[in-house]
């Protein structure tokens, strides 16, 4: 029996090593294919061409691992502007800080919590897909201007600290929670290039979905006070954790008004409640999610059970939490509208549903009740919001 157990352990360890190496190889090959090719967004120099993606390095920006930081930018053919807050995981303590995402960790199923830099591979997470696919003829936002606030800090775009942690190899490292500093730099670029949009969409997926209610007020007050046509969309921003306030105050070191708004384990709900109390119906409020999100349920499972994996039981818990959150959002204001979806990608979603859609191919191509997310969002920004997929709850 002891020999059998050793053999199982040996096979398991070697399987993880193989999967890890394979995952890293795939990521590197994709990154190499993008880098220094026509696929890579060029650095903006001079006047931008319409409907073309550019990369804008920010001198005072910083990724989580201390490497350079940049945003993506596209000038549309209308006066409509989308500020898109990108997702990419979250780090809430020293353990999670020490485990950033790599292709190898994803492939081998090892714990990986956030992207800590902007390597060539991460371009595919930020542009040319879903709402940011400017060449898709059925994307109703293809003519909009975009500022994509990339994400590589693990702090929901709100941090302002330098956090020491011990890496997995035992070395002492610093995670630069500079999300808010990067955001401010990005917004200065946005205001310089797009000073007077007639429509403004503030949207985010995953970690960026949490950031939307945290930063929408700042965007409206400090950068676009004259724009009265503003829509907010959070796509997939639900992760219950009892220590969010402590994390925001002491680890991320957010602005005081940001951490003081957190009163429960639902950080997104608290930020929306604080936003509505201050701004009321200044905005249109939208929330989207898949109903049994395989990735957010894995994060939650890690929080409550120290097991970074999804399962049917925790997916069902997530769905129940989502139902409760919907009721709470409607209690804040009945003008909240929703888009829920139940798409699966076996075996990736492991019995659950996908994680986010607004910046995925499903944004325009898949439908719930005959309506794509693209159509639903287009109607909302044009003043006709409604809800889709409520029966899935």
Secondary structure, 3 states (H helix, E strand, C coil): CHHHHHHHHHHHHHHHHHHHHHHHHHHHHHHHHHCCCCCCCEECCCCCCECCCEEEECCCCCCCCCCCCEEEEEECCCCEEEEEECCCECCCCHHHHCCECCHHHHHHCCCCCECCCCCHHHHHHHCCCHHHCCCCCCCCCCCCEEEEECCCCCCCCCCCEEEEEECCCCCEEEEEECHHHHHHHHHHHHHHHCCCCCEEEEEEECHHHHHHHHHHHHHHHHHCCCCCCEEEEEECCCCCCCCHHHHHHHHCCCCHHHHHCCCCCCHHHHHHHHHHHHHHHHCEEEEEEECCEHHHHHHHHHHHHCCCCCCHHHHHHHHHHHHHHHHHHHHHCCCCEEEEECCCCCCCCCCCECCCCCCCCHHHHCEECCEEHHHHHHHHHCCCCCCECHHHC
